[in-house]
Each structure stands twice: as C-alpha cells, then as structure tokens.
C-alpha cells in the first residue's frame, strides 16, 4: 500500500486510471458545523474546501473501497440553528444517510449531538481538541489542535521582540475563547512576559473600541486577541490602529488580512503575528502534507471562492485526506475500522509534517494529532511563514503550567464533563434535508 493518499497522487499526477467497477451508492460525509452566526467564518469556508476535495476525488472516479469506486457526497447542516436541530441532524446523518465521518468545528453548538454520536460509535473529527475526553473515544482532532499551537507564536515573539514584555489579552467567554485564553496565559508566563490586563467579553459583544481602550490603559507592548472570531478580530485590530497603538499584535488568526491592511496600513500590520499561512507560501512548496501541492489547492480555492480564503479553508479537507488514506489501508469505510487504521501507529503525517497522537495529559485521551505548526507574519503585504514551532516540545516543557491555567478557567476535561449538556429528547419531527454539496 502506498504511503501517499489517493488525493495526494491525484494532485501530483493530475489524473489516475479509473480502475474497478463503479458502485452507485455514494459514500456520505457529514458536515455539522456553524454555517450562520458569529462562528460561520469557521464553518462555511471549510465546507467550500471540502467541496473542492470531493470534486477532485469524484472527477477521478471516486473512492476505491473493496474493489469498487464510490462517489463522495458531502451533506451539510448548520449547527448554529438550535441545539434541538443539531441533535436531530446528527440522527439524520447516522440513521438515515449512513454517513461514514462527521466533520465539525466542535464547541458549544456541537455539544448537544456529541453524546448520541459517541453512543452510536460515529467517527467524528473536530477542530477543537478541547472537546476531547475519555467519554469521546470516537472523537478525534487530526488537523487543527486549537488552541495548543498558539504557544508557537508566543515563543517566536518572545525571541524576536524581546523588548515587548507587557501584554494585555482579551477573549470571548465560550468554548473557543476560554481554552485559548488559558493557552496564551501559559505561553506568556512560560516566556517570562507580564500580563498587565485581561478582558473577557461575551461572545455577542461588539464593543471592540471599548475593549481596546481598556487594554491600552496599562500601556502594554503587546495586544493579544486570543481566538476572537474573525469579525471581532478585525474590529479589534482596526480599533487598535485608530487609538494609536504602535506595539505588537498577537492572535490566532488574521482572516482577510488584505482588508485589514487597507483599513490600517502595511506598516501597522507588519507587527501582527498569527498562526495560519496562505498556501502559496514558499516554505510549504516542499512540505509533504495532505496533498503535497498546497499552492494548487490555494489557487483552486481562490479561483472558485475569490476573497474567501481563511484559517479553516483547508482544514476539513486535510481531515478528509487523512481519513481517505485510512480507508485505503482498512479497505472499508466503516468508522471503527477506519479509526483503528488512522491510529495504527503512534505517529502519522498531518498538515505540516510528522505528528503524534497525544492528549491524555490534558484531555484524558490520546486523540489529538499534534506536531509542528507555522508562525506567520505579514511581510510586504503578504502572509509569510516565519518558522515552524514545535507544539509537542512546548508541551513537554510546560504541561503542568498549561494544566494550571486550564484548571483556573474551568477547562480541564474533568471540569468540562460536569458542565456538558445532557442529551436532548428526540424531537417529534424530523430535521429538514441537509444540504448536499
């Protein structure tokens, strides 16, 4: 069995022979992620990336499973509608559509469906390893290990901007924001930085100017937006520029940074450090990852969805490629067998190189695939990778420190189990048909 996946070989060769008979029954992949509301920006671009992935696979004949090719079909549902609708969509995907994998952002909007999916042994891939616990054996985080990778930006900034020592942080108080705040706290403490102000705001807050004014009161050298949602991140950045801040900015993302440059300045944004590169970055050209040609995917995405590239545009697609490689090994799409194939060794490639299944120390289970992660700066108006930082290396040195900050914010897996919502009663009516890609 080749170590490269079907999609990788397709990207390298441009075409493959269509071997085997075609099975008319499609292999369905569920996409149960926010497609509206403040978290839409972490859902919809990823769905678009999945459509490119499935189109490429189908154009070459589909998945080869047990000697037959099968088309891939993406079925999507908006998890931001209501907890009841999210749970009913999960039931529809598992019981009627027979999906083989469910992709999710994770967090609060997905939580109502999680107990049911684990009971049914559904294979689920989340972008938030903070969802993991010993009670979620079929939940994996194989692409993004948010917010653990944020420590690499803190380390880079500490080494390259040693005079920037005073830090003010802000974070939304939800299942994305609080784990991120804990990681940034631990990262700054490990780097010997002084945290002079911390502001926590409600997820539906829009007072970016007021938040920035409060953060600037203690004259920080660094403003950290943690993992603020893209609209708030952009508003905070513009407010910092408008209020005359001249220091460094650190955040998880910088989606639509050309717009930020236009609304601030190239000089201002040159002091911005974050974690998600453009995929035409020269440092990715020779990096073996989900289909080995990141630039080709980047160009295809921008041609099909111009101006929409974001932090999550590629992540769900990378999960699909890891999943497909495991399908080829297992020669089946059955979730439990595919999961065993994915975890057959302690190490496997992920988006930016070799990675290891990790997490028992923090999540109670080794279901997060952790490796190196890029630190990104904006150079002459373009996002460019400054370096790849070792997330595992930092965790090995600072695991106890991270555990303390997670504990203080109630984000250890034991604490989250206490507050996890109970399964909802099954609604009497069925959910509307999920949208198909």
Rosetta blueprint (number, residue, H / E / L):
1 X L
2 X L
3 X L
4 X L
5 X L
6 X H
7 X H
8 X H
9 X H
10 X H
11 X H
12 X H
13 X H
14 X L
15 X L
16 X L
17 X L
18 X L
19 X L
20 X L
21 X E
22 X E
23 X E
24 X E
25 X E
26 X E
27 X E
28 X E
29 X E
30 X E
31 X E
32 X E
33 X E
34 X L
35 X L
36 X L
37 X L
38 X L
39 X L
40 X H
41 X H
42 X H
43 X L
44 X H
45 X H
46 X H
47 X H
48 X H
49 X H
50 X H
51 X H
52 X H
53 X H
54 X H
55 X H
56 X H
57 X H
58 X H
59 X H
60 X L
61 X L
62 X L
63 X E
64 X E
65 X E
66 X L
67 X L
68 X E
69 X E
70 X E
71 X E
72 X E
73 X E
74 X E
75 X E
76 X E
77 X E
78 X E
79 X L
80 X L
81 X L
82 X L
83 X H
84 X H
85 X H
86 X H
87 X H
88 X H
89 X H
90 X H
91 X H
92 X H
93 X H
94 X H
95 X H
96 X H
97 X L
98 X L
99 X L
100 X L
101 X E
102 X E
103 X E
104 X E
105 X L
106 X L
107 X L
108 X H
109 X H
110 X H
111 X H
112 X H
113 X H
114 X H
115 X H
116 X H
117 X H
118 X H
119 X H
120 X L
121 X L
122 X L
123 X L
124 X E
125 X E
126 X E
127 X L
128 X E
129 X H
130 X H
131 X H
132 X L
133 X L
134 X L
135 X L
136 X L
137 X L
138 X L
139 X E
140 X E
141 X E
142 X L
143 X L
144 X L
145 X L
146 X E
147 X L
148 X L
149 X L
150 X H
151 X H
152 X H
153 X H
154 X H
155 X H
156 X H
157 X H
158 X H
159 X H
160 X H
161 X L
162 X L
163 X L
164 X L
165 X L
166 X E
167 X E
168 X E
169 X E
170 X E
171 X E
172 X E
173 X L
174 X L
175 X L
176 X L
177 X H
178 X H
179 X H
180 X H
181 X H
182 X H
183 X H
184 X H
185 X H
186 X H
187 X H
188 X H
189 X H
190 X H
191 X L
192 X L
193 X L
194 X E
195 X E
196 X E
197 X E
198 X E
199 X E
200 X E
201 X E
202 X L
203 X L
204 X L
205 X L
206 X L
207 X L
208 X H
209 X H
210 X H
211 X H
212 X H
213 X H
214 X H
215 X H
216 X H
217 X L
218 X L
219 X L
220 X L
221 X L
222 X E
223 X E
224 X E
225 X E
226 X E
227 X L
228 X L
229 X L
230 X H
231 X H
232 X H
233 X H
234 X H
235 X H
236 X H
237 X H
238 X H
239 X H
240 X H
241 X H
242 X H
243 X L
244 X L
245 X L
246 X L
247 X L
248 X E
249 X E
250 X E
251 X E
252 X L
253 X L
254 X L
255 X L
256 X L
257 X H
258 X H
259 X H
260 X H
261 X H
262 X H
263 X H
264 X L
265 X L
266 X H
267 X H
268 X H
269 X H
270 X L
271 X L
272 X E
273 X E
274 X E
275 X L
276 X L
277 X L
278 X L
279 X L
280 X L
281 X L
282 X H
283 X H
284 X H
285 X L
286 X L
287 X L
288 X L
289 X L
290 X L
291 X L
292 X L
293 X L
294 X H
295 X H
296 X H
297 X H
298 X H
299 X H
300 X H
301 X H
302 X H
303 X H
304 X H
305 X L
306 X L
307 X L
308 X L
309 X L
310 X L
311 X L
312 X L
313 X L
314 X L
315 X H
316 X H
317 X H
318 X H
319 X H
320 X H
321 X H
322 X H
323 X H
324 X H
325 X H
326 X H
327 X H
328 X H
329 X H
330 X H
331 X L
332 X L
333 X L
334 X L
335 X H
336 X H
337 X H
338 X H
339 X H
340 X H
341 X H
342 X H
343 X L
344 X L
345 X L
346 X L
347 X E
348 X E
349 X E
350 X E
351 X L
352 X L
353 X E
354 X E
355 X E
356 X E
357 X E
358 X E
359 X L
360 X H
361 X H
362 X H
363 X H
364 X L
365 X L
366 X L
367 X L
368 X E
369 X E
370 X E
371 X E
372 X E
373 X E
374 X E
375 X E
376 X E
377 X E
378 X E
379 X E
380 X L
381 X L
382 X E
383 X E
384 X E
385 X E
386 X E
387 X E
388 X E
389 X E
390 X E
391 X H
392 X H
393 X H
394 X H
395 X H
396 X H
397 X H
398 X H
399 X H
400 X H
401 X H
402 X H
403 X H
404 X H
405 X H
406 X H
407 X H
408 X H
409 X L
410 X L
411 X L
412 X L
413 X H
414 X H
415 X H
416 X H
417 X H
418 X H
419 X H
420 X L
421 X L
422 X L
423 X L
424 X L
425 X L
426 X L
427 X L
428 X L
429 X L
430 X L
431 X L
432 X L
433 X L
434 X L
435 X E
436 X E
437 X L
